[in-house]
Amino acid sequence: DPTGAGVAGAPPRVPFMYVRPDAPRASNAALAEALRQRGAQVQEVVPQRDRVVIRAVAALSGLMGFERAVLARWGESVQVLCWLLHYAPLPDDCTAGTAATPTRAADRQALMAAHS
């Protein structure tokens, strides 16, 4: 079980996703900031002729509703690809905005309660 639910004493593990939005170049800074606000770690920004590709990693819980929000703001000029990268334990401090700590403290408490 990749979540660690069946292992006594194991900390719960959450899915981390690789997210790759492809957008008009003008949306670069705002799109990267939208990812960071969801706890994503932006790994690379690749400018192309008139577009930009952003590569980032974030917990699935931080990405819930991201594609819908992006489409609402920028329309269909943005394409968002996302896939499972790995499972990792939740850290003690869940408030820092990095890929290692993307979820809220309340999310962590709920997961810990479910696995205890």
Buried (B, 14 or more C-beta within 10 A) or exposed (E): EEBBEEEEEEBBBBBBBBBBBBBBEEBBEEBBEBBBEBBBBBEEBEEEEEBBBBBBBBBBBBBEEBBEEBBEEBEEEBBBEBEEBEBBBBBEEBEEBBBBBBBBEEBBEEBEEEBE
